[in-house]
Amino acid sequence: MSEFTDLPKVELHLHLEGAAPASFIRGMAAEKREDISGIFAADGGYAWRDFPHFLKVYEAAASVLRSPRDYHRLMLAVAEESAASGVIYSEVFLSPDLCGGGDASAFADYIAAIREAAVVAEATCGITFRAIATSIRHFGPERARRAALAAAESAGDFLTGFGMAGDENVLEPADFAWGFDCAREAGLRLTAHAGEWRGPDAIRDTLRALGPERLGHGVRAIEDLALVDELAESGVVLELCPVSNIALGLYPDMRCHPAGELDRRGVKVTISTDDPPFFRSTMAREYEELHRAFDWDEGQFRKLAVQALDAAFCDADTKKKIAKKLEA
């Protein structure tokens, strides 16, 4: 067990299907008599070669999740894993494309089932959840519009955000402006994956075209220190997922990861796991690796948790409740 396991944590960047334990997905596949054995390694974990293949394995794993009940069960399994790593507040990404095929009415049923599981998780595991609906970039702008409309229909005190995930090398941020405008008008807070696979210009384009207040990853901002200063001055928050970046080959090891430099230069960084079982990670492992690389201590991690809570897409009363847990 890591020395940081029991430290209370706030996680802002967690893909719900990507957080499914491999054993859970194998069990779901067996129930449905589906053979997806090719996505698993000999040790039972997920097996993928590179980022494009990772996306295919991710979608294959998610393909066995076909009903609101399946997602209810998934939410409970993910909550158990997160709570075991000290997470007390988490925002999960889920896509209307995977939950109901982009249909707004079907998506509402999925959200209701996931919310019911979140209520159970809070009572049994002590972890509070909110949901962020995501469009999938490589599915294209038209499906992103449908995703935004579905998210707008389900917007409320549980589904509080909208974003975009998927292959950053496909299309341009401006192609998805309609969906983000739709979500903004519905009162949803905005985040977007950017600066993971493309460089600083892609981050600028994302901020200009979509206007998110948070960026998923954003690590390649470090290649342009003027942009780093802009992020620090504007208060745009980065949802860093260090172990994910290393597993996918962006950086050779944690000491080369820009988390330390971004933090030192005043950027508001937060720590998350992205798709933890795919990358053999947990929030406790993220903390441990950052401690080893940058000598970050409990005080630093508490600062990052407060920063994450400040950036969370939840109401003031919820933030006060979580803040008390962080103080304790």
Secondary structure, DSSP 8 states (H G I E B T S, - for coil): --TTTTS-EEEEEEETGGGS-HHHHHHHHHHTT---GGGB-TTSSB--SSHHHHHHHHHHHHTT--SHHHHHHHHHHHHHHHHHTTEEEEEEEE-TTTSSTT-HHHHHHHHHHHHHHHHHHHHHH--EEEEEEEEEGGG-HHHHHHHHHHHHHH-SSSEEEEEEES-TTSS-GGGGHHHHHHHHHTT-EEEEEESSSS-HHHHHHHHHHH--SEEEE-GGGGG-HHHHHHHHHHT-EEEE-HHHHHHTTSSSSGGGSTHHHHHHTT-EEEE--BSGGGGT--HHHHHHHHHHHH---HHHHHHHHHHHHHH-SS-HHHHHHHHHHHH-
